[in-house]
Amino acid sequence: MEKYDVTIIGAGLAGLQCARLLARRRLRVLLADRKDALANSIHTTGIFVRRTLEDFDIPEDCLGPVVKNVTLYSPARRRLELVSVHAEFRIGKMARLYQRYLDQCLRDGVTWMPATRYGEHSRVGNRLLVRLENTHDRRASCWISTRYLVGADGATSTVARDLQLDLNREWIVGVEDVFTGVPLAGPPMLHCFLDAEIAPGYLAWIAHDGDDTHIGVGGYAAMFEPVRALEKFKASLGGIVDLSSATHLERRGGRIPVGGVLRNIANTSGLLLGDAAGAVSPLTAGGLDPCMRLSTLAAQVIPAFLESEDVEVLRHYSGELFRARFASRLWMRRLVANIRHPALIEIACASLRLPVLKSFARHVFFGRGSFPDVQAPASSYVGADPCVRPG
């Protein structure tokens, strides 16, 4: 039976970031994902915010052009222009970024198991026996031994359930089409549409990554039919984008947890990352910055815990430390979820033209508030990290 220090289930951004950091600390890591290839079924548009771009070394060729402009549209398509002096956003070329991070993992010794899903686990002494299943043939399962299990398997994490950690209870559903050959006038920008009919409780969007254009909608699943809403949204975009010569590349979609970071996200058997941990802004549904920070913290906590076997180390990874940062966003999430009448949304959008409220809108889109920096436990494993920029 193969033995590992850490087994990570899920090779999205969270799993990849954690795996490559752990491998650089000389741990033996197994990374498994249910997909055959990481470019298949990507779930996120991939909007990186300024703070992430400043603090992490994301390869330049995996990022689209700098975005400083946001245009906010009311249900009646009245426009509010917001412009920042800073390079606020860049759209990630996520398939390329995933592959780049996977290549780094492999160079540093990570064992990669595609087309593999988590089955179950049991504890034997100080190790876990984990059953992994082939996604094409459930009979082709294998057992591995690991000291620690990491769930990076999305908003409805099976690992979280089996580790008896907290589960996400609130989410929105997003779906988008990705096109090439869509001409867009003006500087790079994000187009955000507030419309309770096509995006109840969230928004619709147009984003361009330098090569491809992402057009999507998101909202509470009980309030709309996402695919139908997306088709209606695309049909309404005359005068904003021209899809007549566009080539459709792919459709993306998935659940986005918006209940804030879960409280219980770690124990002596394993921990949760990314969407599985609820590490997504409740208000904006932005998850890439919390994902990178939480995964980096996990890659410091896990070696310290394995080295010391001191359960107190895991207190550095408690969701209780993070939830206070999201309290105001959770309150605003409840408010947004209950504003459904188009006239009320129109009034709210009009009020954003007032100087004070426009400043608030700028803060929502351009503010640097994100996942808090938390002090990692002292350990011989913790030091300068080559994947994080200094300063």
C-alpha positions in Angstrom: 0.0 0.0 0.0 1.4 3.4 -1.0 2.0 5.7 2.0 1.7 9.5 1.9 2.0 12.4 4.4 -0.9 14.3 2.9 -3.7 13.3 0.4 -5.5 16.2 -1.3 -8.9 15.5 -2.9 -9.6 18.1 -5.6 -7.2 19.8 -8.0 -8.8 23.1 -8.4 -6.9 26.3 -7.5 -7.1 25.5 -3.8 -5.8 21.9 -4.0 -3.1 22.8 -6.5 -1.8 25.7 -4.4 -1.7 23.6 -1.2 -0.1 20.6 -3.0 2.7 22.6 -4.5 3.5 24.4 -1.2 3.5 21.1 0.8 5.7 19.4 -1.8 8.3 22.2 -1.5 8.4 21.4 2.2 9.4 17.9 1.3 6.2 16.2 2.3 5.0 13.2 0.3 1.8 14.4 -1.3 -0.9 12.6 -3.3 -3.2 14.9 -5.4 -6.4 13.3 -6.8 -9.2 14.8 -9.0 -12.3 13.2 -10.5 -11.5 14.9 -13.9 -9.4 13.3 -16.6 -7.8 16.6 -17.4 -7.8 19.9 -15.4 -8.9 21.9 -18.5 -12.2 20.0 -18.4 -15.3 21.4 -16.7 -13.7 24.5 -15.2 -16.2 26.2 -12.8 -14.9 29.7 -12.4 -14.6 32.8 -14.5 -11.3 33.4 -12.7 -11.3 37.0 -11.6 -8.2 37.8 -9.6 -8.3 41.0 -7.5 -5.4 43.4 -6.8 -4.5 42.1 -3.4 -4.0 38.6 -4.8 -1.9 39.8 -7.7 0.3 41.8 -5.4 0.8 39.0 -2.9 1.2 35.9 -5.0 3.4 35.0 -8.0 0.8 34.1 -10.6 2.4 33.6 -14.0 2.0 36.6 -16.3 1.0 34.5 -19.3 -1.9 33.0 -17.2 -3.5 36.4 -16.8 -5.5 38.7 -19.1 -5.0 42.5 -19.4 -5.3 44.8 -16.4 -8.9 45.9 -15.7 -9.5 49.3 -14.0 -13.0 49.9 -15.2 -16.3 48.5 -14.0 -19.7 49.4 -15.6 -22.7 48.6 -13.4 -26.1 48.3 -15.2 -29.5 48.7 -13.6 -32.5 46.5 -14.7 -33.4 49.3 -17.2 -29.7 49.2 -18.4 -28.8 52.6 -17.0 -25.1 52.7 -16.6 -22.8 53.7 -13.7 -19.1 53.9 -14.5 -16.6 53.2 -11.8 -12.9 53.7 -12.6 -9.9 53.0 -10.3 -6.4 54.4 -10.5 -5.1 50.9 -9.7 -4.8 47.7 -11.6 -7.8 46.2 -9.8 -8.6 42.9 -11.7 -7.2 40.5 -14.2 -9.1 37.5 -15.6 -7.2 34.3 -15.2 -6.7 31.9 -18.0 -7.6 29.1 -15.6 -6.9 26.0 -17.7 -3.4 27.3 -18.4 -2.9 28.2 -14.8 -4.1 24.9 -13.5 -1.7 23.1 -15.8 1.2 25.3 -14.8 0.6 24.6 -11.1 0.2 20.9 -11.8 3.5 20.9 -13.7 5.2 22.5 -10.7 3.6 19.9 -8.4 4.9 17.1 -10.5 8.4 18.5 -10.7 8.5 18.7 -6.9 7.4 15.1 -6.4 3.6 15.2 -6.0 1.8 12.0 -7.1 -1.0 12.8 -9.5 -4.1 10.7 -9.8 -6.6 12.0 -12.4 -10.0 10.4 -13.0 -10.1 9.5 -9.3 -12.7 10.3 -6.7 -12.7 9.9 -2.9 -14.6 6.9 -1.7 -14.2 6.5 2.1 -11.6 6.4 4.9 -11.0 4.8 8.2 -8.4 5.4 10.9 -5.8 2.8 11.8 -3.5 4.0 14.6 -2.0 7.3 13.6 -2.8 6.9 9.9 -5.8 7.0 7.6 -6.7 4.3 5.1 -8.4 6.0 2.2 -10.2 4.3 -0.6 -10.0 6.0 -4.0 -12.2 5.1 -7.0 -11.6 5.3 -10.7 -14.3 7.6 -12.1 -14.8 5.4 -15.2 -15.0 2.1 -13.3 -15.9 2.0 -9.6 -14.6 -1.5 -9.3 -11.1 -0.2 -10.1 -10.5 1.2 -6.6 -7.4 1.2 -4.5 -6.5 1.9 -0.9 -3.7 4.3 0.2 -2.3 5.2 3.6 -2.0 8.8 4.6 -1.3 10.8 7.7 -3.7 13.6 6.8 -6.6 14.1 4.4 -7.5 17.5 2.7 -10.9 18.2 1.2 -10.6 20.6 -1.8 -13.5 18.9 -3.5 -15.9 21.8 -3.8 -19.0 23.4 -2.3 -20.7 20.0 -1.6 -17.6 18.3 -0.2 -17.8 14.6 0.4 -14.5 14.7 2.4 -16.1 17.3 4.8 -19.0 15.0 5.4 -16.8 12.0 6.2 -14.4 14.0 8.4 -17.5 15.3 10.3 -16.5 18.9 9.5 -19.0 21.6 8.7 -20.9 21.6 5.4 -22.0 24.6 3.2 -25.8 25.2 3.5 -26.2 28.4 1.4 -25.0 28.9 -2.2 -25.8 30.5 -5.4 -25.6 28.8 -8.8 -23.6 30.3 -11.7 -23.4 29.4 -15.4 -21.5 31.1 -18.1 -20.6 30.7 -21.8 -17.1 31.4 -23.0 -16.7 32.8 -26.5 -13.8 33.8 -28.8 -14.2 36.4 -31.6 -16.3 38.9 -29.6 -15.3 42.5 -30.4 -15.4 44.8 -27.3 -15.0 48.6 -27.6 -13.1 50.7 -25.1 -10.7 49.8 -22.3 -10.7 46.4 -20.6 -13.6 46.3 -18.1 -16.0 44.2 -16.1 -19.7 44.6 -17.1 -22.0 43.8 -14.1 -25.8 43.7 -14.4 -28.2 43.9 -11.5 -31.5 42.2 -12.6 -33.5 40.1 -10.3 -35.2 38.2 -13.2 -32.0 36.9 -14.8 -29.8 36.9 -11.7 -31.8 36.8 -8.5 -29.7 37.6 -5.4 -26.5 38.1 -7.5 -25.7 39.5 -10.9 -24.9 38.8 -14.5 -21.6 39.7 -16.1 -19.4 40.1 -19.1 -15.6 39.7 -18.6 -12.8 39.5 -21.2 -9.5 37.7 -20.4 -7.6 39.2 -23.4 -8.5 36.3 -25.7 -12.0 35.1 -24.7 -15.2 36.7 -23.5 -17.1 35.2 -20.5 -20.9 35.9 -20.4 -22.7 34.6 -17.3 -25.4 34.8 -14.8 -25.7 33.8 -11.2 -28.4 33.6 -8.5 -30.3 31.5 -6.0 -31.3 28.2 -7.7 -34.8 28.3 -6.2 -35.5 31.6 -7.8 -34.5 31.1 -11.5 -33.5 28.5 -14.1 -29.9 29.3 -14.8 -29.5 28.1 -18.4 -32.7 29.8 -19.5 -31.7 33.0 -17.8 -28.3 32.9 -19.5 -29.9 32.5 -22.9 -32.3 35.4 -22.2 -29.4 37.5 -21.0 -27.3 36.9 -24.1 -30.2 37.8 -26.3 -30.5 41.1 -24.6 -27.0 42.3 -25.1 -27.4 44.0 -28.5 -25.5 47.3 -28.4 -23.1 46.0 -25.7 -21.5 43.0 -27.3 -21.8 41.5 -30.8 -22.1 37.7 -30.7 -22.9 37.4 -34.4 -19.4 36.2 -35.4 -18.5 34.6 -32.0 -17.3 31.1 -31.6 -18.6 29.2 -28.6 -15.8 27.5 -26.7 -17.3 26.0 -23.6 -20.0 26.3 -20.9 -19.0 26.6 -17.2 -21.1 26.3 -14.2 -21.4 25.3 -10.6 -22.4 26.1 -7.0 -20.8 29.0 -5.2 -21.1 29.0 -1.4 -22.1 32.4 0.0 -22.6 31.5 3.7 -19.1 32.6 4.7 -16.2 30.6 6.0 -17.4 27.6 7.9 -16.6 27.4 11.6 -15.3 23.8 11.9 -12.9 23.3 9.0 -10.1 21.2 10.6 -9.5 18.3 13.0 -6.8 15.7 13.7 -7.7 13.7 10.5 -8.0 16.5 8.0 -9.0 19.9 6.9 -11.0 21.8 4.2 -9.8 24.2 1.5 -11.5 26.7 -0.9 -15.2 26.2 -1.6 -15.3 23.2 0.6 -14.4 25.5 3.5 -16.8 28.2 2.4 -13.9 30.5 1.7 -15.9 32.8 -0.6 -17.0 36.4 -0.1 -20.7 36.2 0.8 -21.4 39.5 -0.9 -19.3 39.4 -4.2 -19.0 35.6 -4.4 -15.3 36.1 -5.1 -13.4 33.1 -4.0 -9.9 33.2 -5.6 -8.2 35.5 -3.0 -9.6 33.6 0.0 -8.7 30.3 -1.8 -5.1 31.3 -2.2 -4.7 32.6 1.3 -6.5 29.8 3.1 -4.5 27.2 1.0 -1.2 28.9 1.9 -2.1 28.9 5.5 -3.1 25.2 5.4 0.3 24.5 3.8 1.9 26.0 7.0 -0.5 24.5 9.5 -0.4 20.9 8.2 3.4 20.4 8.4 3.4 22.0 11.9 0.7 19.7 13.1 2.3 16.6 11.6 5.6 17.5 13.1 4.3 18.3 16.6 1.1 16.2 16.7 -0.2 19.0 18.9 -3.9 19.6 18.4 -3.4 23.2 19.5 -1.7 23.9 16.2 -5.0 23.4 14.4 -6.6 26.3 16.3 -4.7 28.5 13.8 -7.0 27.0 11.1 -10.3 27.5 12.9 -13.1 29.1 10.8 -14.0 31.1 14.0 -10.9 33.2 13.4 -12.1 34.3 10.0 -15.9 34.7 10.2 -15.8 38.1 12.0 -14.2 39.5 8.8 -17.2 38.5 6.9 -19.9 39.6 9.3 -20.9 42.8 7.4 -20.8 40.9 4.1 -23.1 38.2 5.5 -25.6 40.9 6.6 -25.4 42.5 3.1 -25.9 39.2 1.5 -29.2 38.8 3.3 -30.2 42.2 2.2 -29.4 41.6 -1.4 -31.1 38.3 -1.4 -34.4 39.9 -0.4 -34.4 42.8 -2.9 -36.3 41.2 -5.8 -38.6 43.8 -7.3 -37.1 45.5 -10.4 -38.3 49.0 -9.2 -36.5 48.7 -5.9 -33.3 47.6 -7.7 -33.7 50.5 -10.1 -34.0 52.9 -7.2 -31.0 51.3 -5.4 -28.9 51.7 -8.6 -30.0 55.3 -9.0 -29.0 56.1 -5.4 -25.5 54.8 -6.1 -25.0 58.0 -8.2 -25.0 60.0 -4.9 -21.4 60.7 -3.8 -21.5 58.8 -0.6 -23.1 55.7 -2.1 -20.9 55.9 -5.1 -18.0 55.7 -2.8 -19.6 52.7 -1.2 -19.9 51.1 -4.6 -16.3 51.8 -5.3 -15.4 50.2 -2.0 -17.4 47.0 -2.9 -15.6 46.6 -6.2 -12.2 48.1 -5.5 -11.8 47.7 -1.7 -8.9 45.6 -0.5 -10.8 43.9 2.3 -10.4 40.2 1.8 -9.5 37.1 3.7 -7.6 38.1 6.8 -3.9 37.4 7.3 -3.6 34.9 10.2 -0.4 34.1 12.0 0.7 30.6 11.3 2.1 28.3 14.1 5.8 28.4 14.8 7.5 25.4 13.2 10.8 24.4 11.5 8.7 24.0 8.4 7.4 27.6 8.3 9.6 30.1 6.6 9.9 32.2 3.4 7.6 30.8 0.8 8.8 30.9 -2.8 5.1 31.1 -4.0 4.3 34.3 -2.1 5.9 37.7 -2.9 7.8 39.3 0.0 6.8 42.6 1.5 
